[in-house]
Amino acid sequence: MTADQFRLEIFQVNDIKIRTAVAGEGSLIIMVHGFPELWYSWRHQIDALAKEGFMVVAPDVRGYGGSDKPPEIASYDMLNMTKDVVDLIAACGKDEAILIGHDWGAPICWNTAALHPGRVSAVIGLSVPFRQRGEISTIELWRKLYEGKFFYQLYFQKEGVAEAEFEKDIGSTLRKFFYFAGGDCRSEELAGFMQKGPESNMLDGLIDPNPFPPWLNSSDLQYFIDAFREGGFGGPLNRYRVQQRDWENLPQLSTLKVTQPSYFIAGSKDPVRNFVPGMDLFEDPGQHCSDFRGETIIPGRGHWIQQEAPHEVNTAILEFLKNL
């Protein structure tokens, strides 16, 4: 499946332009990608859901691909991200939508559901469960947990540093990223990355596989490479730089739950599940959801779950939707 098989449209939302893939008619599903991805990460899901009678909209998140890329770091805070989704629902001519999000797209969808319950009828999170606001911001949590160690989100904080590293060879950067967090990465390779010192660069020690695992072929990779070569990494990385701002701006998330029907999908080898040492973050993914319908953990697959295991993900999504 190639990018030119999809219809791309531009929507005006929240004072910016968002490029989206659009397919089908019916109840609205919005699918929100994560880092470092694009609408194209949902290429295996778009038509499959459209054929089941849904209007499917998969945007390039602000900062990515064909969408606008505001220069201000504050433009990438959660208030803006959730408003983008709510405005996109309205721009599609709908009152509400089912949200499906992966990686950073999952918190965007979870939080949109919690903050705007009347606009979201159901929500599915991939790779990142819903968590209420903690006693400290997530960035402060990472600083405590990874003091004296390397952690990628801490490395991303200083503007320009990660950008320079990643944009030096975008093809190698993306291959290393996708392989490292995918299910084909060996446990000893992942362990070596987690043991790096705090002065390391992100890509130090990561493998550039040749050939790449078959779930991402050369034309798929090239589509991602071309997009980041044109748009850079600044906007996407700014999402990591507003975690303190999010914590200060959204105290209501300390108590809000996701009340809509909800579901969780992830790969058993996703590194996210071990972000907090000694804790399995996938153990109780519905603890802050009041109508949680279950989870699907796919054996042997990693972080890029909708691309690594599209059949299993589509089956889980359609089963959830059928039972709404």
C-alpha positions, -999 to +999 in steps of 0.1 A: +000+000+000+015+034-010+007+069+000-008+079-034-036+054-028-050+077-001-070+109-003-053+138+015-072+169+026-063+201+045-085+212+074-083+245+092-083+239+130-071+259+160-056+286+138-034+261+119-037+239+089-037+201+094-032+177+066-052+145+069-059+112+051-096+108+047-116+077+037-152+064+040-185+077+053-204+073+085-195+077+122-162+095+126-130+079+137-099+100+142-065+083+145-036+102+160+000+091+154+030+095+177+068+102+174+085+101+149+056+092+126+029+105+103-007+098+092+010+071+071+015+050+103-022+041+100-020+030+064-031-006+073-061+006+093-076+035+073-093+014+045-101-015+068-122+008+091-137+028+062-150-005+047-169-011+079-189+020+075-168+047+092-155+081+081-118+077+090-095+107+094-058+103+101-041+137+105-004+146+105-001+160+140+009+197+142+047+199+136+047+168+113+044+161+076+021+183+056+006+201+087+017+235+100+047+236+122+045+266+147+080+276+159+070+282+195+075+254+220+043+263+238+023+256+207+028+219+213+012+217+247-016+193+255-042+221+255-034+228+219-031+192+209-066+183+224-081+215+208-067+203+174-087+171+178-119+188+190-117+213+162-110+186+136-142+168+148-162+200+140-143+206+107-155+171+096-191+182+103-195+159+132-205+164+169-184+135+182-158+110+172-142+077+182-105+084+189-076+060+184-041+072+194-006+057+194+025+068+213+021+105+219-012+102+201-026+080+228-023+107+256-037+132+232-067+110+226-071+099+263-069+135+275-093+148+248-118+122+260-113+132+296-114+170+290-142+169+263-164+140+272-193+152+251-172+152+219-157+117+222-179+086+221-151+060+226-113+058+228-086+033+221-050+038+232-021+020+216+012+015+235+005+042+262-023+036+288-042+065+303-027+079+334-040+107+356-018+137+365+007+128+391+021+147+421+049+159+399+051+164+361+063+134+340+095+153+331+103+157+368+095+120+373+120+111+345+147+133+361+142+115+394+140+080+380+170+084+356+193+106+376+228+098+365+215+077+335+205+083+299+168+087+291+158+099+258+131+123+270+157+141+291+181+143+261+153+159+241+149+188+265+176+212+252+164+228+220+185+221+190+206+192+203+185+163+192+175+181+161+211+184+150+218+147+157+187+134+140+188+156+109+225+147+101+213+115+084+175+112+086+174+078+069+197+062+095+180+080+123+145+066+114+158+031+107+175+031+141+145+045+159+120+021+143+142-010+148+152-002+184+116+001+197+102-027+175+097-063+184+127-074+163+152-057+185+170-082+207+167-079+245+205-075+249+205-046+224+177-029+243+195-035+276+226-019+263+207+012+253+191+015+287+226+013+304+241+043+285+255+072+305+238+106+307+263+122+284+255+099+255+237+109+224+204+092+214+217+072+185+249+060+202+249+022+201+217+018+181+217-006+152+210+005+116+196-028+104+202-040+068+178-053+057+151-037+078+124-061+092+097-066+066+069-048+084+084-015+071+095-018+035+118+005+016+090+026+001+073+030+035+106+041+050+112+065+022+079+082+028+089+089+064+124+100+054+111+124+028+086+140+052+112+145+080+138+157+055+114+185+045+099+193+079+127+185+103+123+173+139+118+206+158+081+205+161+079+168+170+106+172+197+088+203+211+060+180+223+085+165+248+095+200+260+061+210+274+055+183+300+060+207+329+037+232+312+011+205+307+013+196+344+008+232+354-020+239+329-042+208+335-047+202+373-082+188+365-065+157+351-055+148+387-091+134+392-107+131+357-113+097+344-120+085+309-157+077+311-163+065+276-160+029+264-122+024+261-097-002+251-059-007+251-036-024+225+001-029+227+030-052+218+044-075+245+080-062+237+071-025+238+098-007+257+072+017+271+060-009+295+093-007+314+098+030+315+093+030+353+119+006+366+103-023+385+068-016+372+049-031+343+029-001+329+007-025+309-004-045+340-036-025+347-042-002+317-078+006+326-073+017+361-083+053+354-111+044+329-146+038+342-159+018+312-128-001+302-136-029+278-102-048+280-068-050+263-050-069+236-013-075+242+002-089+210+031-114+217+065-107+202+057-073+188+070-039+198+061-003+200+050+003+164+021-021+169-003-009+142+025-013+116+041-044+130+009-064+136-018-048+114-041-078+112-041-083+149-046-046+156-074-043+131-092-074+145-090-059+180-103-025+169-132-040+150-142-063+178-142-033+202-163-012+178-187-040+171-195-042+208-201-005+214 
